[in-house]
C-alpha cells in the first residue's frame, strides 16, 4: 500500500470514528429523548448506540478495522431503511456516503487483517 493510500485510510478512519462516536454516545446517554421520532423499542436504540461506539473504536485498531467497518455498514443499511420507511428521503445522502466510506475502509484494510492472522499461524 502506498503512503498516500495509508494517509487516506487513516483520515477516513478518523473521520468515521468521530462520526460514529458522536452518533453512538448520545444514544447511550439519553435514549428516551431520541425515541420521539422513531417507532423502535427503547432497548434497540441502546443496542445501536453500543454497536456504533464499539465499531468506532474498532475502526482505529488496524487488525479489526475491516470487521468493525462491516458491522457499521450493516447499521448504515438499517439507517437507510429507516429513513426510506419514514419518508425522510432528504436525509439519505449521509448514511449512503457513510456506507461507501466504510466500504473503502474494508477494501483498504482487508489485507492487514488477513496478513496478521496468516503470519501468526505460520
C-alpha positions as CSV (number, residue, x, y, z in Angstrom):
1,X,0.0,0.0,0.0
2,X,1.4,3.4,-0.9
3,X,2.0,6.2,1.6
4,X,-0.9,8.2,0.1
5,X,-3.3,5.3,0.5
6,X,-2.2,4.9,4.1
7,X,-2.8,8.6,4.8
8,X,-6.2,8.5,3.1
9,X,-7.1,5.3,5.0
10,X,-6.2,6.9,8.4
11,X,-8.0,10.2,7.6
12,X,-11.2,8.3,6.5
13,X,-11.0,6.0,9.6
14,X,-10.5,9.0,11.9
15,X,-13.5,10.9,10.4
16,X,-15.7,7.8,10.6
17,X,-14.6,7.2,14.2
18,X,-15.6,10.7,15.1
19,X,-18.9,10.4,13.3
20,X,-19.9,7.2,15.0
21,X,-18.7,8.3,18.4
22,X,-20.8,11.4,18.1
23,X,-23.8,9.3,16.9
24,X,-23.4,6.4,19.3
25,X,-22.7,8.1,22.6
26,X,-25.9,10.2,22.8
27,X,-27.9,7.0,22.1
28,X,-26.3,5.5,25.2
29,X,-26.6,8.6,27.4
30,X,-30.1,9.8,26.6
31,X,-32.1,7.2,24.6
32,X,-35.5,8.3,25.8
33,X,-35.1,11.8,24.1
34,X,-34.1,10.3,20.8
35,X,-37.0,7.9,20.5
36,X,-39.6,10.6,19.9
37,X,-39.5,10.3,16.1
38,X,-38.7,6.6,15.7
39,X,-41.0,3.6,16.3
40,X,-38.4,1.3,17.6
41,X,-38.2,-0.2,21.1
42,X,-36.0,1.7,23.6
43,X,-33.6,-1.2,24.0
44,X,-33.0,-1.2,20.3
45,X,-31.6,2.3,20.4
46,X,-29.2,1.3,23.2
47,X,-28.0,-1.7,21.1
48,X,-27.4,0.5,18.1
49,X,-25.5,3.0,20.3
50,X,-23.3,0.3,21.8
51,X,-22.6,-1.1,18.3
52,X,-21.8,2.4,16.9
53,X,-19.5,3.2,19.8
54,X,-17.6,-0.1,19.8
55,X,-17.4,0.0,16.0
56,X,-15.9,3.5,16.1
57,X,-13.2,2.2,18.5
58,X,-12.7,-0.8,16.3
59,X,-12.0,1.4,13.2
60,X,-8.9,2.7,14.9
61,X,-7.5,-0.8,15.5
62,X,-5.9,-2.0,12.2
63,X,-6.4,-5.7,12.9
64,X,-10.2,-5.4,13.4
65,X,-10.9,-2.3,11.4
66,X,-12.4,-4.2,8.4
67,X,-14.6,-6.2,10.7
68,X,-15.8,-3.1,12.5
69,X,-16.4,-1.3,9.2
70,X,-18.5,-4.3,8.0
71,X,-20.6,-4.2,11.2
72,X,-21.1,-0.5,10.9
73,X,-22.1,-1.0,7.3
74,X,-25.0,-3.1,8.5
75,X,-26.1,-0.3,10.7
76,X,-25.9,2.1,7.8
77,X,-28.1,-0.2,5.7
78,X,-30.6,-0.1,8.6
79,X,-30.4,3.7,8.7
80,X,-31.2,3.9,5.0
81,X,-34.2,1.6,5.5
82,X,-35.4,3.6,8.5
83,X,-35.2,6.9,6.5
84,X,-36.9,5.5,3.5
85,X,-39.7,3.9,5.6
86,X,-40.3,7.2,7.4
87,X,-40.3,9.2,4.1
88,X,-37.2,11.2,5.1
89,X,-35.5,10.9,1.7
90,X,-33.7,14.3,2.0
91,X,-31.6,12.8,4.8
92,X,-30.5,9.8,2.7
93,X,-27.1,11.1,1.4
94,X,-25.4,11.0,4.8
95,X,-25.9,7.3,5.5
96,X,-25.3,6.4,1.9
97,X,-22.0,8.3,1.8
98,X,-21.0,6.8,5.2
99,X,-21.7,3.3,3.8
100,X,-19.4,3.9,0.8
101,X,-16.7,5.3,3.1
102,X,-17.0,2.2,5.2
103,X,-16.7,0.0,2.1
104,X,-13.5,2.0,1.3
105,X,-12.1,1.1,4.8
106,X,-13.0,-2.5,4.3
107,X,-11.2,-2.5,0.9
108,X,-8.1,-0.8,2.2
109,X,-7.8,-2.7,5.5
110,X,-8.7,-6.2,4.2
111,X,-5.0,-7.2,3.7
112,X,-4.0,-6.1,7.2
113,X,-6.5,-8.3,9.0
114,X,-5.6,-11.3,6.8
115,X,-1.9,-10.7,6.9
116,X,-1.6,-10.6,10.7
117,X,-3.6,-13.7,11.2
118,X,-1.7,-15.6,8.5
119,X,1.6,-14.7,9.9
120,X,0.5,-15.6,13.4
121,X,-0.5,-19.1,12.4
122,X,2.7,-19.7,10.5
